[in-house]
Amino acid sequence: MKSFLEHLIKQLVNNPDEVVIDELREESGNFLYTITVSPQDMGIVIGKDGNTINSIRNLAKAKAIKDNVRIGIQLNEVYDNN
């Protein structure tokens, strides 16, 4: 799943080298994925009214259902200090 998310998000952003996805397996067996992108790419990943991040979540959940796992996805907000 992590490589799936990395591939998907790197195709969307202007700074693909700054995409970081952390995977955490919770005690319940669920997986939590935290996506970090450059501050300049946050708007691209979120999209208008959150449509892009919601679509990413829906695609990942469809794959998770196929793989018989439960997942959560959150976007890590990184602020530009300039």
mmCIF file of the N, C-alpha and C atoms, coordinates in Angstrom:
data_MODEL
# 
_entry.id   MODEL 
# 
loop_
_atom_site.group_PDB 
_atom_site.id 
_atom_site.type_symbol 
_atom_site.label_atom_id 
_atom_site.label_alt_id 
_atom_site.label_comp_id 
_atom_site.label_asym_id 
_atom_site.label_entity_id 
_atom_site.label_seq_id 
_atom_site.pdbx_PDB_ins_code 
_atom_site.Cartn_x 
_atom_site.Cartn_y 
_atom_site.Cartn_z 
_atom_site.occupancy 
_atom_site.B_iso_or_equiv 
_atom_site.pdbx_formal_charge 
_atom_site.auth_seq_id 
_atom_site.auth_comp_id 
_atom_site.auth_asym_id 
_atom_site.auth_atom_id 
_atom_site.pdbx_PDB_model_num 
ATOM 1   N N  . MET A 1 1  ? 0.819   -1.193 0.000   1.00 0.00 ? 1  MET A N  1 
ATOM 2   C CA . MET A 1 1  ? 0.000   0.000  0.000   1.00 0.00 ? 1  MET A CA 1 
ATOM 3   C C  . MET A 1 1  ? 0.868   1.264  0.000   1.00 0.00 ? 1  MET A C  1 
ATOM 4   N N  . LYS A 1 2  ? 1.954   1.225  0.767   1.00 0.00 ? 2  LYS A N  1 
ATOM 5   C CA . LYS A 1 2  ? 2.825   2.397  0.848   1.00 0.00 ? 2  LYS A CA 1 
ATOM 6   C C  . LYS A 1 2  ? 3.379   2.770  -0.524  1.00 0.00 ? 2  LYS A C  1 
ATOM 7   N N  . SER A 1 3  ? 3.845   1.792  -1.271  1.00 0.00 ? 3  SER A N  1 
ATOM 8   C CA . SER A 1 3  ? 4.389   2.074  -2.606  1.00 0.00 ? 3  SER A CA 1 
ATOM 9   C C  . SER A 1 3  ? 3.293   2.555  -3.556  1.00 0.00 ? 3  SER A C  1 
ATOM 10  N N  . PHE A 1 4  ? 2.079   2.028  -3.398  1.00 0.00 ? 4  PHE A N  1 
ATOM 11  C CA . PHE A 1 4  ? 0.936   2.478  -4.192  1.00 0.00 ? 4  PHE A CA 1 
ATOM 12  C C  . PHE A 1 4  ? 0.676   3.962  -3.946  1.00 0.00 ? 4  PHE A C  1 
ATOM 13  N N  . LEU A 1 5  ? 0.636   4.359  -2.676  1.00 0.00 ? 5  LEU A N  1 
ATOM 14  C CA . LEU A 1 5  ? 0.398   5.760  -2.331  1.00 0.00 ? 5  LEU A CA 1 
ATOM 15  C C  . LEU A 1 5  ? 1.534   6.654  -2.818  1.00 0.00 ? 5  LEU A C  1 
ATOM 16  N N  . GLU A 1 6  ? 2.772   6.203  -2.641  1.00 0.00 ? 6  GLU A N  1 
ATOM 17  C CA . GLU A 1 6  ? 3.920   6.992  -3.103  1.00 0.00 ? 6  GLU A CA 1 
ATOM 18  C C  . GLU A 1 6  ? 3.838   7.238  -4.603  1.00 0.00 ? 6  GLU A C  1 
ATOM 19  N N  . HIS A 1 7  ? 3.570   6.197  -5.351  1.00 0.00 ? 7  HIS A N  1 
ATOM 20  C CA . HIS A 1 7  ? 3.480   6.329  -6.804  1.00 0.00 ? 7  HIS A CA 1 
ATOM 21  C C  . HIS A 1 7  ? 2.366   7.300  -7.185  1.00 0.00 ? 7  HIS A C  1 
ATOM 22  N N  . LEU A 1 8  ? 1.221   7.157  -6.585  1.00 0.00 ? 8  LEU A N  1 
ATOM 23  C CA . LEU A 1 8  ? 0.064   7.991  -6.894  1.00 0.00 ? 8  LEU A CA 1 
ATOM 24  C C  . LEU A 1 8  ? 0.354   9.461  -6.607  1.00 0.00 ? 8  LEU A C  1 
ATOM 25  N N  . ILE A 1 9  ? 0.888   9.751  -5.445  1.00 0.00 ? 9  ILE A N  1 
ATOM 26  C CA . ILE A 1 9  ? 1.100   11.140 -5.034  1.00 0.00 ? 9  ILE A CA 1 
ATOM 27  C C  . ILE A 1 9  ? 2.266   11.775 -5.779  1.00 0.00 ? 9  ILE A C  1 
ATOM 28  N N  . LYS A 1 10 ? 3.314   11.017 -6.034  1.00 0.00 ? 10 LYS A N  1 
ATOM 29  C CA . LYS A 1 10 ? 4.457   11.575 -6.762  1.00 0.00 ? 10 LYS A CA 1 
ATOM 30  C C  . LYS A 1 10 ? 4.078   11.998 -8.174  1.00 0.00 ? 10 LYS A C  1 
ATOM 31  N N  . GLN A 1 11 ? 3.043   11.390 -8.748  1.00 0.00 ? 11 GLN A N  1 
ATOM 32  C CA . GLN A 1 11 ? 2.576   11.780 -10.078 1.00 0.00 ? 11 GLN A CA 1 
ATOM 33  C C  . GLN A 1 11 ? 1.833   13.113 -10.054 1.00 0.00 ? 11 GLN A C  1 
ATOM 34  N N  . LEU A 1 12 ? 1.332   13.513 -8.885  1.00 0.00 ? 12 LEU A N  1 
ATOM 35  C CA . LEU A 1 12 ? 0.532   14.731 -8.769  1.00 0.00 ? 12 LEU A CA 1 
ATOM 36  C C  . LEU A 1 12 ? 1.346   15.977 -8.453  1.00 0.00 ? 12 LEU A C  1 
ATOM 37  N N  . VAL A 1 13 ? 2.410   15.838 -7.700  1.00 0.00 ? 13 VAL A N  1 
ATOM 38  C CA . VAL A 1 13 ? 3.104   16.990 -7.124  1.00 0.00 ? 13 VAL A CA 1 
ATOM 39  C C  . VAL A 1 13 ? 4.233   17.509 -8.016  1.00 0.00 ? 13 VAL A C  1 
ATOM 40  N N  . ASN A 1 14 ? 4.673   18.735 -7.721  1.00 0.00 ? 14 ASN A N  1 
ATOM 41  C CA . ASN A 1 14 ? 5.783   19.346 -8.450  1.00 0.00 ? 14 ASN A CA 1 
ATOM 42  C C  . ASN A 1 14 ? 7.139   18.972 -7.858  1.00 0.00 ? 14 ASN A C  1 
ATOM 43  N N  . ASN A 1 15 ? 7.147   18.526 -6.602  1.00 0.00 ? 15 ASN A N  1 
ATOM 44  C CA . ASN A 1 15 ? 8.386   18.158 -5.910  1.00 0.00 ? 15 ASN A CA 1 
ATOM 45  C C  . ASN A 1 15 ? 8.302   16.705 -5.430  1.00 0.00 ? 15 ASN A C  1 
ATOM 46  N N  . PRO A 1 16 ? 8.365   15.743 -6.348  1.00 0.00 ? 16 PRO A N  1 
ATOM 47  C CA . PRO A 1 16 ? 8.176   14.342 -5.953  1.00 0.00 ? 16 PRO A CA 1 
ATOM 48  C C  . PRO A 1 16 ? 9.242   13.813 -4.997  1.00 0.00 ? 16 PRO A C  1 
ATOM 49  N N  . ASP A 1 17 ? 10.433  14.416 -5.004  1.00 0.00 ? 17 ASP A N  1 
ATOM 50  C CA . ASP A 1 17 ? 11.492  13.954 -4.104  1.00 0.00 ? 17 ASP A CA 1 
ATOM 51  C C  . ASP A 1 17 ? 11.193  14.270 -2.645  1.00 0.00 ? 17 ASP A C  1 
ATOM 52  N N  . GLU A 1 18 ? 10.246  15.181 -2.403  1.00 0.00 ? 18 GLU A N  1 
ATOM 53  C CA . GLU A 1 18 ? 9.907   15.568 -1.036  1.00 0.00 ? 18 GLU A CA 1 
ATOM 54  C C  . GLU A 1 18 ? 8.706   14.804 -0.477  1.00 0.00 ? 18 GLU A C  1 
ATOM 55  N N  . VAL A 1 19 ? 8.183   13.864 -1.240  1.00 0.00 ? 19 VAL A N  1 
ATOM 56  C CA . VAL A 1 19 ? 7.050   13.061 -0.769  1.00 0.00 ? 19 VAL A CA 1 
ATOM 57  C C  . VAL A 1 19 ? 7.564   12.000 0.200   1.00 0.00 ? 19 VAL A C  1 
ATOM 58  N N  . VAL A 1 20 ? 6.979   11.988 1.405   1.00 0.00 ? 20 VAL A N  1 
ATOM 59  C CA . VAL A 1 20 ? 7.326   10.992 2.418   1.00 0.00 ? 20 VAL A CA 1 
ATOM 60  C C  . VAL A 1 20 ? 6.028   10.380 2.919   1.00 0.00 ? 20 VAL A C  1 
ATOM 61  N N  . ILE A 1 21 ? 5.991   9.062  2.971   1.00 0.00 ? 21 ILE A N  1 
ATOM 62  C CA . ILE A 1 21 ? 4.818   8.368  3.494   1.00 0.00 ? 21 ILE A CA 1 
ATOM 63  C C  . ILE A 1 21 ? 5.272   7.456  4.616   1.00 0.00 ? 21 ILE A C  1 
ATOM 64  N N  . ASP A 1 22 ? 4.723   7.710  5.797   1.00 0.00 ? 22 ASP A N  1 
ATOM 65  C CA . ASP A 1 22 ? 5.029   6.889  6.966   1.00 0.00 ? 22 ASP A CA 1 
ATOM 66  C C  . ASP A 1 22 ? 3.898   5.893  7.181   1.00 0.00 ? 22 ASP A C  1 
ATOM 67  N N  . GLU A 1 23 ? 4.262   4.670  7.512   1.00 0.00 ? 23 GLU A N  1 
ATOM 68  C CA . GLU A 1 23 ? 3.287   3.605  7.745   1.00 0.00 ? 23 GLU A CA 1 
ATOM 69  C C  . GLU A 1 23 ? 3.371   3.179  9.205   1.00 0.00 ? 23 GLU A C  1 
ATOM 70  N N  . LEU A 1 24 ? 2.232   3.157  9.865   1.00 0.00 ? 24 LEU A N  1 
ATOM 71  C CA . LEU A 1 24 ? 2.167   2.737  11.258  1.00 0.00 ? 24 LEU A CA 1 
ATOM 72  C C  . LEU A 1 24 ? 1.108   1.653  11.381  1.00 0.00 ? 24 LEU A C  1 
ATOM 73  N N  . ARG A 1 25 ? 1.504   0.523  11.945  1.00 0.00 ? 25 ARG A N  1 
ATOM 74  C CA . ARG A 1 25 ? 0.527   -0.543 12.193  1.00 0.00 ? 25 ARG A CA 1 
ATOM 75  C C  . ARG A 1 25 ? 0.040   -0.404 13.622  1.00 0.00 ? 25 ARG A C  1 
ATOM 76  N N  . GLU A 1 26 ? -1.254  -0.201 13.770  1.00 0.00 ? 26 GLU A N  1 
ATOM 77  C CA . GLU A 1 26 ? -1.851  -0.019 15.086  1.00 0.00 ? 26 GLU A CA 1 
ATOM 78  C C  . GLU A 1 26 ? -2.065  -1.369 15.754  1.00 0.00 ? 26 GLU A C  1 
ATOM 79  N N  . GLU A 1 27 ? -2.298  -1.341 17.062  1.00 0.00 ? 27 GLU A N  1 
ATOM 80  C CA . GLU A 1 27 ? -2.527  -2.582 17.816  1.00 0.00 ? 27 GLU A CA 1 
ATOM 81  C C  . GLU A 1 27 ? -3.715  -3.366 17.283  1.00 0.00 ? 27 GLU A C  1 
ATOM 82  N N  . SER A 1 28 ? -4.695  -2.656 16.746  1.00 0.00 ? 28 SER A N  1 
ATOM 83  C CA . SER A 1 28 ? -5.888  -3.308 16.209  1.00 0.00 ? 28 SER A CA 1 
ATOM 84  C C  . SER A 1 28 ? -5.618  -4.026 14.889  1.00 0.00 ? 28 SER A C  1 
ATOM 85  N N  . GLY A 1 29 ? -4.430  -3.805 14.319  1.00 0.00 ? 29 GLY A N  1 
ATOM 86  C CA . GLY A 1 29 ? -4.104  -4.414 13.034  1.00 0.00 ? 29 GLY A CA 1 
ATOM 87  C C  . GLY A 1 29 ? -4.344  -3.477 11.864  1.00 0.00 ? 29 GLY A C  1 
ATOM 88  N N  . ASN A 1 30 ? -4.968  -2.337 12.135  1.00 0.00 ? 30 ASN A N  1 
ATOM 89  C CA . ASN A 1 30 ? -5.194  -1.341 11.091  1.00 0.00 ? 30 ASN A CA 1 
ATOM 90  C C  . ASN A 1 30 ? -3.883  -0.636 10.756  1.00 0.00 ? 30 ASN A C  1 
ATOM 91  N N  . PHE A 1 31 ? -3.802  -0.097 9.570   1.00 0.00 ? 31 PHE A N  1 
ATOM 92  C CA . PHE A 1 31 ? -2.631  0.662  9.143   1.00 0.00 ? 31 PHE A CA 1 
ATOM 93  C C  . PHE A 1 31 ? -2.994  2.137  9.048   1.00 0.00 ? 31 PHE A C  1 
ATOM 94  N N  . LEU A 1 32 ? -2.090  2.985  9.514   1.00 0.00 ? 32 LEU A N  1 
ATOM 95  C CA . LEU A 1 32 ? -2.254  4.427  9.392   1.00 0.00 ? 32 LEU A CA 1 
ATOM 96  C C  . LEU A 1 32 ? -1.111  4.949  8.528   1.00 0.00 ? 32 LEU A C  1 
ATOM 97  N N  . TYR A 1 33 ? -1.460  5.645  7.464   1.00 0.00 ? 33 TYR A N  1 
ATOM 98  C CA . TYR A 1 33 ? -0.475  6.225  6.560   1.00 0.00 ? 33 TYR A CA 1 
ATOM 99  C C  . TYR A 1 33 ? -0.505  7.737  6.710   1.00 0.00 ? 33 TYR A C  1 
ATOM 100 N N  . THR A 1 34 ? 0.665   8.320  6.961   1.00 0.00 ? 34 THR A N  1 
ATOM 101 C CA . THR A 1 34 ? 0.793   9.768  7.076   1.00 0.00 ? 34 THR A CA 1 
ATOM 102 C C  . THR A 1 34 ? 1.581   10.262 5.876   1.00 0.00 ? 34 THR A C  1 
ATOM 103 N N  . ILE A 1 35 ? 0.958   11.149 5.120   1.00 0.00 ? 35 ILE A N  1 
ATOM 104 C CA . ILE A 1 35 ? 1.550   11.675 3.896   1.00 0.00 ? 35 ILE A CA 1 
ATOM 105 C C  . ILE A 1 35 ? 2.123   13.058 4.181   1.00 0.00 ? 35 ILE A C  1 
ATOM 106 N N  . THR A 1 36 ? 3.393   13.252 3.817   1.00 0.00 ? 36 THR A N  1 
ATOM 107 C CA . THR A 1 36 ? 4.035   14.556 3.948   1.00 0.00 ? 36 THR A CA 1 
ATOM 108 C C  . THR A 1 36 ? 4.540   14.975 2.575   1.00 0.00 ? 36 THR A C  1 
ATOM 109 N N  . VAL A 1 37 ? 4.157   16.177 2.163   1.00 0.00 ? 37 VAL A N  1 
ATOM 110 C CA . VAL A 1 37 ? 4.630   16.744 0.898   1.00 0.00 ? 37 VAL A CA 1 
ATOM 111 C C  . VAL A 1 37 ? 5.183   18.134 1.181   1.00 0.00 ? 37 VAL A C  1 
ATOM 112 N N  . SER A 1 38 ? 5.847   18.724 0.199   1.00 0.00 ? 38 SER A N  1 
ATOM 113 C CA . SER A 1 38 ? 6.382   20.073 0.394   1.00 0.00 ? 38 SER A CA 1 
ATOM 114 C C  . SER A 1 38 ? 5.216   21.048 0.578   1.00 0.00 ? 38 SER A C  1 
ATOM 115 N N  . PRO A 1 39 ? 5.445   22.143 1.302   1.00 0.00 ? 39 PRO A N  1 
ATOM 116 C CA . PRO A 1 39 ? 4.370   23.125 1.511   1.00 0.00 ? 39 PRO A CA 1 
ATOM 117 C C  . PRO A 1 39 ? 3.789   23.652 0.199   1.00 0.00 ? 39 PRO A C  1 
ATOM 118 N N  . GLN A 1 40 ? 4.615   23.747 -0.840  1.00 0.00 ? 40 GLN A N  1 
ATOM 119 C CA . GLN A 1 40 ? 4.130   24.236 -2.131  1.00 0.00 ? 40 GLN A CA 1 
ATOM 120 C C  . GLN A 1 40 ? 3.166   23.255 -2.797  1.00 0.00 ? 40 GLN A C  1 
ATOM 121 N N  . ASP A 1 41 ? 3.240   21.990 -2.432  1.00 0.00 ? 41 ASP A N  1 
ATOM 122 C CA . ASP A 1 41 ? 2.390   20.965 -3.043  1.00 0.00 ? 41 ASP A CA 1 
ATOM 123 C C  . ASP A 1 41 ? 1.136   20.639 -2.232  1.00 0.00 ? 41 ASP A C  1 
ATOM 124 N N  . MET A 1 42 ? 1.002   21.226 -1.055  1.00 0.00 ? 42 MET A N  1 
ATOM 125 C CA . MET A 1 42 ? -0.154  20.906 -0.203  1.00 0.00 ? 42 MET A CA 1 
ATOM 126 C C  . MET A 1 42 ? -1.472  21.172 -0.920  1.00 0.00 ? 42 MET A C  1 
ATOM 127 N N  . GLY A 1 43 ? -1.576  22.319 -1.578  1.00 0.00 ? 43 GLY A N  1 
ATOM 128 C CA . GLY A 1 43 ? -2.812  22.663 -2.272  1.00 0.00 ? 43 GLY A CA 1 
ATOM 129 C C  . GLY A 1 43 ? -3.150  21.689 -3.379  1.00 0.00 ? 43 GLY A C  1 
ATOM 130 N N  . ILE A 1 44 ? -2.125  21.186 -4.053  1.00 0.00 ? 44 ILE A N  1 
ATOM 131 C CA . ILE A 1 44 ? -2.343  20.215 -5.128  1.00 0.00 ? 44 ILE A CA 1 
ATOM 132 C C  . ILE A 1 44 ? -2.891  18.914 -4.551  1.00 0.00 ? 44 ILE A C  1 
ATOM 133 N N  . VAL A 1 45 ? -2.303  18.450 -3.461  1.00 0.00 ? 45 VAL A N  1 
ATOM 134 C CA . VAL A 1 45 ? -2.715  17.174 -2.869  1.00 0.00 ? 45 VAL A CA 1 
ATOM 135 C C  . VAL A 1 45 ? -4.103  17.288 -2.235  1.00 0.00 ? 45 VAL A C  1 
ATOM 136 N N  . ILE A 1 46 ? -4.387  18.423 -1.613  1.00 0.00 ? 46 ILE A N  1 
ATOM 137 C CA . ILE A 1 46 ? -5.711  18.603 -1.003  1.00 0.00 ? 46 ILE A CA 1 
ATOM 138 C C  . ILE A 1 46 ? -6.766  18.783 -2.086  1.00 0.00 ? 46 ILE A C  1 
ATOM 139 N N  . GLY A 1 47 ? -6.503  19.649 -3.048  1.00 0.00 ? 47 GLY A N  1 
ATOM 140 C CA . GLY A 1 47 ? -7.445  19.897 -4.130  1.00 0.00 ? 47 GLY A CA 1 
ATOM 141 C C  . GLY A 1 47 ? -8.595  20.782 -3.698  1.00 0.00 ? 47 GLY A C  1 
ATOM 142 N N  . LYS A 1 48 ? -9.378  21.210 -4.656  1.00 0.00 ? 48 LYS A N  1 
ATOM 143 C CA . LYS A 1 48 ? -10.520 22.081 -4.386  1.00 0.00 ? 48 LYS A CA 1 
ATOM 144 C C  . LYS A 1 48 ? -11.536 21.348 -3.524  1.00 0.00 ? 48 LYS A C  1 
ATOM 145 N N  . ASP A 1 49 ? -11.883 21.961 -2.409  1.00 0.00 ? 49 ASP A N  1 
ATOM 146 C CA . ASP A 1 49 ? -12.834 21.387 -1.443  1.00 0.00 ? 49 ASP A CA 1 
ATOM 147 C C  . ASP A 1 49 ? -12.395 20.015 -0.931  1.00 0.00 ? 49 ASP A C  1 
ATOM 148 N N  . GLY A 1 50 ? -11.096 19.712 -1.008  1.00 0.00 ? 50 GLY A N  1 
ATOM 149 C CA . GLY A 1 50 ? -10.595 18.432 -0.516  1.00 0.00 ? 50 GLY A CA 1 
ATOM 150 C C  . GLY A 1 50 ? -10.857 17.268 -1.444  1.00 0.00 ? 50 GLY A C  1 
ATOM 151 N N  . ASN A 1 51 ? -11.238 17.564 -2.669  1.00 0.00 ? 51 ASN A N  1 
ATOM 152 C CA . ASN A 1 51 ? -11.605 16.491 -3.601  1.00 0.00 ? 51 ASN A CA 1 
ATOM 153 C C  . ASN A 1 51 ? -10.447 15.561 -3.940  1.00 0.00 ? 51 ASN A C  1 
ATOM 154 N N  . THR A 1 52 ? -9.239  16.108 -4.084  1.00 0.00 ? 52 THR A N  1 
ATOM 155 C CA . THR A 1 52 ? -8.106  15.260 -4.474  1.00 0.00 ? 52 THR A CA 1 
ATOM 156 C C  . THR A 1 52 ? -7.721  14.303 -3.358  1.00 0.00 ? 52 THR A C  1 
ATOM 157 N N  . ILE A 1 53 ? -7.561  14.811 -2.131  1.00 0.00 ? 53 ILE A N  1 
ATOM 158 C CA . ILE A 1 53 ? -7.197  13.921 -1.016  1.00 0.00 ? 53 ILE A CA 1 
ATOM 159 C C  . ILE A 1 53 ? -8.307  12.906 -0.755  1.00 0.00 ? 53 ILE A C  1 
ATOM 160 N N  . ASN A 1 54 ? -9.553  13.301 -0.935  1.00 0.00 ? 54 ASN A N  1 
ATOM 161 C CA . ASN A 1 54 ? -10.650 12.341 -0.761  1.00 0.00 ? 54 ASN A CA 1 
ATOM 162 C C  . ASN A 1 54 ? -10.601 11.247 -1.830  1.00 0.00 ? 54 ASN A C  1 
ATOM 163 N N  . SER A 1 55 ? -10.235 11.615 -3.042  1.00 0.00 ? 55 SER A N  1 
ATOM 164 C CA . SER A 1 55 ? -10.100 10.610 -4.106  1.00 0.00 ? 55 SER A CA 1 
ATOM 165 C C  . SER A 1 55 ? -8.940  9.665  -3.822  1.00 0.00 ? 55 SER A C  1 
ATOM 166 N N  . ILE A 1 56 ? -7.834  10.213 -3.311  1.00 0.00 ? 56 ILE A N  1 
ATOM 167 C CA . ILE A 1 56 ? -6.695  9.373  -2.930  1.00 0.00 ? 56 ILE A CA 1 
ATOM 168 C C  . ILE A 1 56 ? -7.128  8.388  -1.849  1.00 0.00 ? 56 ILE A C  1 
ATOM 169 N N  . ARG A 1 57 ? -7.864  8.876  -0.860  1.00 0.00 ? 57 ARG A N  1 
ATOM 170 C CA . ARG A 1 57 ? -8.356  7.998  0.215   1.00 0.00 ? 57 ARG A CA 1 
ATOM 171 C C  . ARG A 1 57 ? -9.274  6.910  -0.335  1.00 0.00 ? 57 ARG A C  1 
ATOM 172 N N  . ASN A 1 58 ? -10.156 7.277  -1.258  1.00 0.00 ? 58 ASN A N  1 
ATOM 173 C CA . ASN A 1 58 ? -11.083 6.292  -1.826  1.00 0.00 ? 58 ASN A CA 1 
ATOM 174 C C  . ASN A 1 58 ? -10.350 5.217  -2.625  1.00 0.00 ? 58 ASN A C  1 
ATOM 175 N N  . LEU A 1 59 ? -9.353  5.618  -3.410  1.00 0.00 ? 59 LEU A N  1 
ATOM 176 C CA . LEU A 1 59 ? -8.567  4.630  -4.158  1.00 0.00 ? 59 LEU A CA 1 
ATOM 177 C C  . LEU A 1 59 ? -7.815  3.701  -3.211  1.00 0.00 ? 59 LEU A C  1 
ATOM 178 N N  . ALA A 1 60 ? -7.224  4.273  -2.170  1.00 0.00 ? 60 ALA A N  1 
ATOM 179 C CA . ALA A 1 60 ? -6.477  3.462  -1.204  1.00 0.00 ? 60 ALA A CA 1 
ATOM 180 C C  . ALA A 1 60 ? -7.404  2.516  -0.448  1.00 0.00 ? 60 ALA A C  1 
ATOM 181 N N  . LYS A 1 61 ? -8.594  2.989  -0.103  1.00 0.00 ? 61 LYS A N  1 
ATOM 182 C CA . LYS A 1 61 ? -9.537  2.121  0.607   1.00 0.00 ? 61 LYS A CA 1 
ATOM 183 C C  . LYS A 1 61 ? -10.025 0.988  -0.287  1.00 0.00 ? 61 LYS A C  1 
ATOM 184 N N  . ALA A 1 62 ? -10.189 1.264  -1.577  1.00 0.00 ? 62 ALA A N  1 
ATOM 185 C CA . ALA A 1 62 ? -10.580 0.198  -2.505  1.00 0.00 ? 62 ALA A CA 1 
ATOM 186 C C  . ALA A 1 62 ? -9.495  -0.872 -2.569  1.00 0.00 ? 62 ALA A C  1 
ATOM 187 N N  . LYS A 1 63 ? -8.234  -0.443 -2.612  1.00 0.00 ? 63 LYS A N  1 
ATOM 188 C CA . LYS A 1 63 ? -7.130  -1.407 -2.609  1.00 0.00 ? 63 LYS A CA 1 
ATOM 189 C C  . LYS A 1 63 ? -7.063  -2.144 -1.279  1.00 0.00 ? 63 LYS A C  1 
ATOM 190 N N  . ALA A 1 64 ? -7.318  -1.442 -0.182  1.00 0.00 ? 64 ALA A N  1 
ATOM 191 C CA . ALA A 1 64 ? -7.291  -2.069 1.143   1.00 0.00 ? 64 ALA A CA 1 
ATOM 192 C C  . ALA A 1 64 ? -8.367  -3.143 1.263   1.00 0.00 ? 64 ALA A C  1 
ATOM 193 N N  . ILE A 1 65 ? -9.535  -2.876 0.723   1.00 0.00 ? 65 ILE A N  1 
ATOM 194 C CA . ILE A 1 65 ? -10.614 -3.873 0.748   1.00 0.00 ? 65 ILE A CA 1 
ATOM 195 C C  . ILE A 1 65 ? -10.177 -5.114 -0.026  1.00 0.00 ? 65 ILE A C  1 
ATOM 196 N N  . LYS A 1 66 ? -9.550  -4.890 -1.175  1.00 0.00 ? 66 LYS A N  1 
ATOM 197 C CA . LYS A 1 66 ? -9.057  -6.016 -1.975  1.00 0.00 ? 66 LYS A CA 1 
ATOM 198 C C  . LYS A 1 66 ? -8.011  -6.814 -1.199  1.00 0.00 ? 66 LYS A C  1 
ATOM 199 N N  . ASP A 1 67 ? -7.159  -6.101 -0.437  1.00 0.00 ? 67 ASP A N  1 
ATOM 200 C CA . ASP A 1 67 ? -6.099  -6.744 0.344   1.00 0.00 ? 67 ASP A CA 1 
ATOM 201 C C  . ASP A 1 67 ? -6.577  -7.216 1.716   1.00 0.00 ? 67 ASP A C  1 
ATOM 202 N N  . ASN A 1 68 ? -7.856  -6.979 2.017   1.00 0.00 ? 68 ASN A N  1 
ATOM 203 C CA . ASN A 1 68 ? -8.478  -7.399 3.276   1.00 0.00 ? 68 ASN A CA 1 
ATOM 204 C C  . ASN A 1 68 ? -7.808  -6.771 4.510   1.00 0.00 ? 68 ASN A C  1 
ATOM 205 N N  . VAL A 1 69 ? -7.542  -5.458 4.416   1.00 0.00 ? 69 VAL A N  1 
ATOM 206 C CA . VAL A 1 69 ? -6.993  -4.710 5.548   1.00 0.00 ? 69 VAL A CA 1 
ATOM 207 C C  . VAL A 1 69 ? -7.791  -3.420 5.727   1.00 0.00 ? 69 VAL A C  1 
ATOM 208 N N  . ARG A 1 70 ? -7.635  -2.803 6.888   1.00 0.00 ? 70 ARG A N  1 
ATOM 209 C CA . ARG A 1 70 ? -8.272  -1.513 7.156   1.00 0.00 ? 70 ARG A CA 1 
ATOM 210 C C  . ARG A 1 70 ? -7.178  -0.460 7.248   1.00 0.00 ? 70 ARG A C  1 
ATOM 211 N N  . ILE A 1 71 ? -7.456  0.701  6.656   1.00 0.00 ? 71 ILE A N  1 
ATOM 212 C CA . ILE A 1 71 ? -6.444  1.750  6.637   1.00 0.00 ? 71 ILE A CA 1 
ATOM 213 C C  . ILE A 1 71 ? -7.041  3.102  7.002   1.00 0.00 ? 71 ILE A C  1 
ATOM 214 N N  . GLY A 1 72 ? -6.158  3.998  7.372   1.00 0.00 ? 72 GLY A N  1 
ATOM 215 C CA . GLY A 1 72 ? -6.489  5.400  7.552   1.00 0.00 ? 72 GLY A CA 1 
ATOM 216 C C  . GLY A 1 72 ? -5.391  6.211  6.893   1.00 0.00 ? 72 GLY A C  1 
ATOM 217 N N  . ILE A 1 73 ? -5.758  7.352  6.348   1.00 0.00 ? 73 ILE A N  1 
ATOM 218 C CA . ILE A 1 73 ? -4.780  8.212  5.693   1.00 0.00 ? 73 ILE A CA 1 
ATOM 219 C C  . ILE A 1 73 ? -4.936  9.618  6.235   1.00 0.00 ? 73 ILE A C  1 
ATOM 220 N N  . GLN A 1 74 ? -3.808  10.198 6.639   1.00 0.00 ? 74 GLN A N  1 
ATOM 221 C CA . GLN A 1 74 ? -3.838  11.592 7.068   1.00 0.00 ? 74 GLN A CA 1 
ATOM 222 C C  . GLN A 1 74 ? -2.740  12.356 6.349   1.00 0.00 ? 74 GLN A C  1 
ATOM 223 N N  . LEU A 1 75 ? -2.975  13.642 6.176   1.00 0.00 ? 75 LEU A N  1 
ATOM 224 C CA . LEU A 1 75 ? -2.028  14.513 5.503   1.00 0.00 ? 75 LEU A CA 1 
ATOM 225 C C  . LEU A 1 75 ? -1.331  15.349 6.556   1.00 0.00 ? 75 LEU A C  1 
ATOM 226 N N  . ASN A 1 76 ? -0.011  15.246 6.611   1.00 0.00 ? 76 ASN A N  1 
ATOM 227 C CA . ASN A 1 76 ? 0.792   15.982 7.582   1.00 0.00 ? 76 ASN A CA 1 
ATOM 228 C C  . ASN A 1 76 ? 1.000   17.402 7.069   1.00 0.00 ? 76 ASN A C  1 
ATOM 229 N N  . GLU A 1 77 ? 0.556   18.383 7.840   1.00 0.00 ? 77 GLU A N  1 
ATOM 230 C CA . GLU A 1 77 ? 0.695   19.776 7.428   1.00 0.00 ? 77 GLU A CA 1 
ATOM 231 C C  . GLU A 1 77 ? 2.083   20.287 7.782   1.00 0.00 ? 77 GLU A C  1 
ATOM 232 N N  . VAL A 1 78 ? 2.826   20.678 6.770   1.00 0.00 ? 78 VAL A N  1 
ATOM 233 C CA . VAL A 1 78 ? 4.157   21.250 6.951   1.00 0.00 ? 78 VAL A CA 1 
ATOM 234 C C  . VAL A 1 78 ? 4.080   22.688 6.470   1.00 0.00 ? 78 VAL A C  1 
ATOM 235 N N  . TYR A 1 79 ? 4.544   23.596 7.297   1.00 0.00 ? 79 TYR A N  1 
ATOM 236 C CA . TYR A 1 79 ? 4.443   25.012 6.967   1.00 0.00 ? 79 TYR A CA 1 
ATOM 237 C C  . TYR A 1 79 ? 5.766   25.541 6.441   1.00 0.00 ? 79 TYR A C  1 
ATOM 238 N N  . ASP A 1 80 ? 5.670   26.413 5.456   1.00 0.00 ? 80 ASP A N  1 
ATOM 239 C CA . ASP A 1 80 ? 6.848   27.064 4.889   1.00 0.00 ? 80 ASP A CA 1 
ATOM 240 C C  . ASP A 1 80 ? 7.229   28.220 5.798   1.00 0.00 ? 80 ASP A C  1 
ATOM 241 N N  . ASN A 1 81 ? 8.464   28.281 6.249   1.00 0.00 ? 81 ASN A N  1 
ATOM 242 C CA . ASN A 1 81 ? 8.904   29.309 7.191   1.00 0.00 ? 81 ASN A CA 1 
ATOM 243 C C  . ASN A 1 81 ? 9.290   30.615 6.515   1.00 0.00 ? 81 ASN A C  1 
ATOM 244 N N  . ASN A 1 82 ? 9.074   30.748 5.223   1.00 0.00 ? 82 ASN A N  1 
ATOM 245 C CA . ASN A 1 82 ? 9.431   31.990 4.518   1.00 0.00 ? 82 ASN A CA 1 
ATOM 246 C C  . ASN A 1 82 ? 8.367   33.023 4.669   1.00 0.00 ? 82 ASN A C  1 
# 
